[in-house]
Amino acid sequence: MERSYFVYILSNESKMLYVGVTNDLHKRVFQHKSKLIPGFTQKYNLYRLVYFEMFGDIRAAIAREKQIKGWLRSKKVALIIAKNPQWKDLAEMWFKNPSKTRTPSRATVVNPILT
């Protein structure tokens, strides 16, 4: 079974940004939304998943995370707006319907903001 890795961007009402990488997007977003991770995202209430990309290789995911983190805020915002102009929470429904509480497998995941 091939693993999937995700680079993601979280935001809040004031559109503060956080860029991260994980191998379990569903779990990581749940942790952020539940404020289970002390630090920046908890302090500034960053819970809204506004962007993500999927990779099959952890090195590529880490390289992309570092690339995005190195960008000016304006370039990060442009990346989000290009695929999610309304800054919708892409994980909004993940935790409301128990039958849909898992992110689809790598083979079936469809990122609505990347298509």
C-alpha positions, 0 to 999 in steps of 0.5 A, a space after each residue: 500500500 502506497 502512503 500519501 503525504 499532504 501539504 496543507 494550509 490552515 487559516 482563521 477568520 482573520 486569514 492568518 496562515 499556517 503551512 504544515 505537512 502530514 501523512 494523515 490529513 484527516 487526523 491532523 485537521 481534527 487535532 487542529 480543530 480540537 486544539 489538541 496541538 499546543 502552539 501557533 495553531 492553537 494560540 491563533 485558532 487556526 482551524 480552517 483547511 483552505 488548501 492542500 496538496 497530496 504527494 506520494 513521496 515524503 521528500 517531495 511533500 517536505 520540499 513543497 512545504 518548505 517552498 511555500 513557507 518561504 514565500 511571501 504572504 501575498 504568494 500564499 494568498 494567491 495560491 489559496 485564491 486560485 483554487 479556493 477563492 472563498 476560503 471555504 473550510 475544505 474539511 468542514 463536513 469531515 467531522 459532522 457525518 460519521 460515515 464520512 469521517 476519513 479522508 479518501 485513500 490516495 487512489 480516490 482522493 479528489 481535491 476540489 480546489 485542485 481540479 
